Every structure is written in structure tokens, then in C-alpha cells.
Amino acid sequence: MRLVTYLYTALAVRLAELRRDDQRDRGDSPVPTAVIIVGLAAAAVALTIAVSQSVSAWMGDLPVPGAPGTGGEPE
């Protein structure tokens, strides 16, 4: 119970600090930053999927050693 009281007090103090006039202009809100991060993560996932599919297609075109007609058949 003591930890909950401490966390509540810390949160209340921090919110009171942010309500002060000299602390209001502290830059952009975290929402646009979160949107940018989500966009970058989505772009990274899309790029990873595109590269994975491209590599899988390329690997599928490689000849299999020992398969007939590939020049690797045993004699």
C-alpha cells in the first residue's frame, strides 16, 4: 500500500509541475512522436516482407544439386 501511495504522490506532483505556466511550453506532445514511430515501424515491416519475398523467389530459382537437367547430375 505504501508503494501505491508513493506512486500516486509522485504522479500528482509531476502533474502539478506540468500545470505551472513556466512548464507549459515544453515542446511537442508525445502523440505526433508516437504516430511517427508507428509509421516507421510499419515501413520497416513492409520492407522486411518485401525483401523476404524477393529472397525467397530468388532462392527458388537456384538449381538444386543433383537434379536432372541442372548440370549437377551424378555420372
C-alpha positions, 0 to 999 in steps of 0.5 A: 500500500505504501508503494501505491501511495508513493506512486500516486504522490509522485504522479500528482506532483509531476502533474502539478509541475506540468500545470505551472505556466513556466512548464507549459511550453515544453515542446511537442506532445508525445502523440505526433512522436508516437504516430511517427514511430508507428509509421516507421515501424510499419515501413520497416515491416513492409520492407522486411516482407518485401525483401523476404519475398524477393529472397525467397523467389530468388532462392527458388530459382537456384538449381538444386544439386543433383537434379536432372537437367541442372548440370549437377547430375551424378555420372 
